[in-house]
Amino acid sequence: MFDLPLIEALYLNHHFHGVLPKETKNQILTKADQADRASYKLKFQAYKSQRDGVETDVILEDMARKRVRCPLLNSQDRCDLYAFRPITCRLYGIPQEINSKARTCTLTKFEAGVPYPSVHIEKIHQMLAALSMELVASLNTKYSQMADILVPPSMALLTVYDDEYLGLKKSGCGSESCGNGGCASTTGGSCGCNSEKDASGSCGTCPK
């Protein structure tokens, strides 16, 4: 159980659509839908525990024991997007410091209770969050808080990150980059946005 910041969700989604054949993608999307439903139920249970006053460490330890099969795992238990897997997957099994506590995975032969050099995974997450905020700041989007959204890998695969989802604003009149209709203003004496002057010599109106 883990979530992705926007920058990783976009990265995973981009390579999912750019690398895999259509039949494989359809199979993965079916599994992603099932995994996302399971993730939602577990998160809702964690929310209810928090609401009922259960300590955060107890909730985190309980969630760490939960298992939702990643939709990218194929029938041979191999990742179909291994070369583009998230940071959490790349560091899986290595001792990590979470909430100021070092945690080890005994399945990878690390001994319980033994101190090991640990990866400060939260610092990496902070860097990924900063990259997400930098990306959002560079977009002409109406969703300025979009970088705060975290999603599981299943939702990152299911989401269509198009202009509507990203809240991208259309270019204003007079912009040379408009390219999809006429604008009433002119640029250097000529009509902007690929429009043409009408019989009266005026530029076309902006598309709504």
Disulfide bonds with the S-S distance in Angstrom:
Cys173-Cys206 1.77
Cys191-Cys203 2.22
